Amino acid sequence: MSQEDAAKLEAHWSKTRTLMIIVMVIWFIFSFVVHWFAKDLNGSSFLGFPLGYYMAAQGSLAIFVILIALSNWRQNQIDKEFGFDEDE
């Protein structure tokens, strides 16, 4: 493996690792933090439901689906940037 290939792999992994950390932080917030503060969130409402209840019942699940789609889209961009995409 040439130095250029090694540098390319390192840069790809660096961006992938950063994306993974961001996704895991967002996942942690909506998996645990929002539910820990559900009672406090119930002071506000969303679509007529207390916000804490809504986030526990549906909001976090919707965020997870959006998070999966966005992280997949961003990883595909990173792969294309470094020539590792599957669309050849």
C-alpha positions as CSV (number, residue, x, y, z in Angstrom):
1,M,0.0,0.0,0.0
2,S,1.4,3.4,-1.0
3,Q,1.6,6.4,1.3
4,E,-1.1,8.1,-0.8
5,D,-3.4,5.1,-0.3
6,A,-2.7,5.1,3.5
7,A,-3.3,8.8,3.7
8,K,-6.6,8.4,1.8
9,L,-7.7,5.5,4.2
10,E,-6.8,7.6,7.2
11,A,-8.7,10.6,6.0
12,H,-11.7,8.4,5.2
13,W,-11.6,6.8,8.6
14,S,-11.3,10.2,10.3
15,K,-14.5,11.5,8.7
16,T,-16.3,8.2,9.3
17,R,-15.3,8.2,13.0
18,T,-16.5,11.8,13.4
19,L,-19.8,11.0,11.8
20,M,-20.1,7.9,14.1
21,I,-19.4,10.0,17.2
22,I,-22.0,12.6,16.2
23,V,-24.6,9.9,15.5
24,M,-23.9,8.2,18.9
25,V,-24.2,11.5,20.8
26,I,-27.6,12.3,19.2
27,W,-28.7,8.7,19.8
28,F,-27.7,9.0,23.5
29,I,-29.6,12.3,23.9
30,F,-32.8,10.9,22.4
31,S,-32.5,7.5,24.1
32,F,-31.6,8.5,27.6
33,V,-31.5,12.3,28.3
34,V,-34.9,13.1,26.8
35,H,-36.5,10.3,28.9
36,W,-34.7,11.3,32.1
37,F,-36.2,14.8,31.8
38,A,-39.7,13.6,30.6
39,K,-41.4,15.0,33.7
40,D,-39.9,18.4,33.1
41,L,-40.8,18.3,29.4
42,N,-44.4,17.6,30.2
43,G,-44.8,21.3,31.0
44,S,-44.8,21.8,27.2
45,S,-47.0,20.2,24.6
46,F,-46.7,19.0,21.0
47,L,-49.7,18.2,18.9
48,G,-51.8,18.3,22.0
49,F,-49.8,15.8,23.9
50,P,-47.4,16.5,26.8
51,L,-43.9,16.8,25.2
52,G,-42.3,14.2,27.5
53,Y,-45.0,11.6,26.7
54,Y,-44.8,12.4,23.0
55,M,-41.0,12.1,22.9
56,A,-41.2,8.8,24.8
57,A,-44.0,7.4,22.7
58,Q,-43.2,8.6,19.2
59,G,-40.7,11.5,19.0
60,S,-37.6,9.5,19.8
61,L,-38.5,6.8,17.3
62,A,-39.1,9.4,14.6
63,I,-35.7,10.9,15.4
64,F,-34.0,7.5,15.2
65,V,-35.4,6.9,11.7
66,I,-34.3,10.3,10.5
67,L,-30.9,9.8,12.1
68,I,-30.4,6.5,10.3
69,A,-31.4,8.1,6.9
70,L,-29.1,11.1,7.4
71,S,-26.1,9.1,8.7
72,N,-26.5,6.7,5.7
73,W,-26.7,9.7,3.3
74,R,-23.7,11.4,4.8
75,Q,-21.6,8.1,4.9
76,N,-22.4,7.7,1.2
77,Q,-21.1,11.2,0.6
78,I,-17.9,10.4,2.5
79,D,-17.4,7.2,0.6
80,K,-17.8,9.0,-2.8
81,E,-15.4,11.7,-1.7
82,F,-12.6,9.1,-1.2
83,G,-13.6,6.8,-4.0
84,F,-15.0,4.0,-1.8
85,D,-18.6,4.2,-3.1
86,E,-20.4,1.2,-4.4
87,D,-21.8,2.9,-7.5
88,E,-19.1,2.0,-9.9
